[in-house]
Amino acid sequence: MSIYHNYALIIKEYLKNREDNFKLILNRKINDCPKIQRPRITAWCYEVVRREVTLNFIALNVDEKFIKKSEPYVRAMIFLALYFLFFTEKKLKGNIVNALVSVVPLRAKSYFNWFLRQSLRQEKELACVLEKAPLNIKLSFHEEIIPFIKNLCLKSGLSVDFMLEYLNKEPVFHLKCFDYEKLEKELIKRKLSFYKLEKLDSLLVNEKFYQTMDLIKQGLCYVQNSTSQLISYIANKITKGNVLDLCAAPGTKSLTLSLLNPTIKITAVDSNKKRVEIMKKSLDQKTQFKIFCSDARKDKVKGNYDLIILDAPCSSLGTIRKNPDIKSKIGIKDIRENASVQKEILSHTFKSYPQSKVLYSVCSFTTNETDDVIKDVLSQNKQRKNCTKDIIPLIKLLGFNFYESDLGVYILPHEELNSDLFYISLLI
Ligand SMILES: C[S@@+](CC[C@H](N)C(=O)[O-])C[C@H]1O[C@@H](n2cnc3c(N)ncnc32)[C@H](O)[C@@H]1O
């Protein structure tokens, strides 16, 4: 089957199921494509999803009835064509147009053909319209996200352009593993470029990451961004006792903590049954874990814990590079809903484990999900205090860029560490 058709089947699925996670759809459907096509299809899917708002804007400028007239498959093909036309060197040439037209179903062929020719004819005017478009359209962000990004820049002193460019970059993947010699040999054999982050003991793999998927499936390594690793490094530094990881699935923070200190006893729980099953598979060979399902808003896990890791569910805006669908899907409503759950979980954690330190983190930077949560919950728990300053030396030692507020620390972009943006607060 044509590579264009196989690409369109994946994006069609994504456009039809707006609630589903793009990466999960891609991982599921890519296995139906011939091996040789997979890297290119993966790259196109990421590029199109990362530019969805922009491509939609251009398409509506070509034909304002675009959404009404095009079914998801045709829309996927139009997005790819516009991506070629406006964002690649290759450009949309006659032969690509013909190849794309040839795979579109007969009922949509004449509309699709007309659309592509029209886009080619109007290429210059469309480029001008795009040039004058608001920033969120040019960079393909949901309009409600830009103020949050600007706010973080205002606080941290970073330029908005730099921040938007960083968040729009292709993702780089950090591989952690049990046997680096074996992993390095494998990567060299596959001619994949990588480099080692010495301080964090992980390998950074470039955009051909897709070619390492089988190594992950075999259990030779796992993916964990540098900032996510940082949480485990902090946890290791501040405790030698029992640890309860309250929103733990799929378990990467617990796993890294266990590699750093194989003697720590870790109880890893999560409210999502499916995710708990996945976590059991990745952690089950280790005896230092107890794993089960539990709701951090209302349950109390038996036992005495020195430290609670509370990596709360959030908007995940800090991980936009590897979850590009977040750019167009997340708005203020989602952020407020997440903040409300986070407050509920943190309040219940304080109530249920009064003696335990709590390491709160979210892979987001909106004030609602970060400082506001801590402020609100601390105001009702006067016996607790914020001790984030105690973890700053370690964050510095590991080389992260950060901005420290009165209540927590915002992990900022770092070119070499390729850090996702996180917020961390230590409460005792
Ligand atoms: C950011 S993810 C955790 C990632 C994990 N800590 C890791 O490093 O692999 C947030 C998790 O919170 C879980 N979650 C959401 N609501 C929860 C609740 N009420 N109680 C416990 N876990 C919850 C989600 O299922 C999700 O797995």
The ligand as a MOL file (V3000), in Angstrom:
LIG
                    3D

  0  0  0     0  0            999 V3000
M  V30 BEGIN CTAB
M  V30 COUNTS 27 29 0 0 0
M  V30 BEGIN ATOM
M  V30 1 C 1.9770 12.2240 35.4520 0
M  V30 2 S 1.2880 10.6520 35.4460 0 CHG=1
M  V30 3 C 2.4030 9.7650 36.4570 0
M  V30 4 C 3.7020 9.3690 35.8030 0
M  V30 5 C 4.5360 8.5000 36.7160 0
M  V30 6 N 4.7990 9.1250 37.9740 0
M  V30 7 C 5.8560 8.1150 36.0680 0
M  V30 8 O 6.8570 8.7840 36.3020 0
M  V30 9 O 5.8860 7.1370 35.3190 0 CHG=-1
M  V30 10 C -0.0720 10.8500 36.5030 0
M  V30 11 C -0.7270 9.5600 36.9240 0
M  V30 12 O -1.7310 9.8850 37.8950 0
M  V30 13 C -2.7180 8.8920 37.8060 0
M  V30 14 N -3.9050 9.3990 38.5420 0
M  V30 15 C -4.8580 10.2570 38.1260 0
M  V30 16 N -5.7520 10.4690 39.0960 0
M  V30 17 C -5.3590 9.7180 40.1570 0
M  V30 18 C -5.8890 9.4940 41.4620 0
M  V30 19 N -7.0190 10.0900 41.8660 0
M  V30 20 N -5.2270 8.6400 42.2760 0
M  V30 21 C -4.0940 8.0250 41.8840 0
M  V30 22 N -3.5600 8.1960 40.6660 0
M  V30 23 C -4.1790 9.0320 39.8160 0
M  V30 24 C -2.8930 8.6990 36.3280 0
M  V30 25 O -3.4920 7.4490 36.0550 0
M  V30 26 C -1.4450 8.7830 35.8340 0
M  V30 27 O -0.8870 7.5100 35.7310 0
M  V30 END ATOM
M  V30 BEGIN BOND
M  V30 1 1 1 2
M  V30 2 1 2 3
M  V30 3 1 2 10
M  V30 4 1 3 4
M  V30 5 1 4 5
M  V30 6 1 5 6
M  V30 7 1 5 7
M  V30 8 2 7 8
M  V30 9 1 7 9
M  V30 10 1 10 11
M  V30 11 1 11 12
M  V30 12 1 11 26
M  V30 13 1 12 13
M  V30 14 1 13 14
M  V30 15 1 13 24
M  V30 16 1 14 15
M  V30 17 1 14 23
M  V30 18 2 15 16
M  V30 19 1 16 17
M  V30 20 1 17 18
M  V30 21 2 17 23
M  V30 22 1 18 19
M  V30 23 2 18 20
M  V30 24 1 20 21
M  V30 25 2 21 22
M  V30 26 1 22 23
M  V30 27 1 24 25
M  V30 28 1 24 26
M  V30 29 1 26 27
M  V30 END BOND
M  V30 END CTAB
M  END
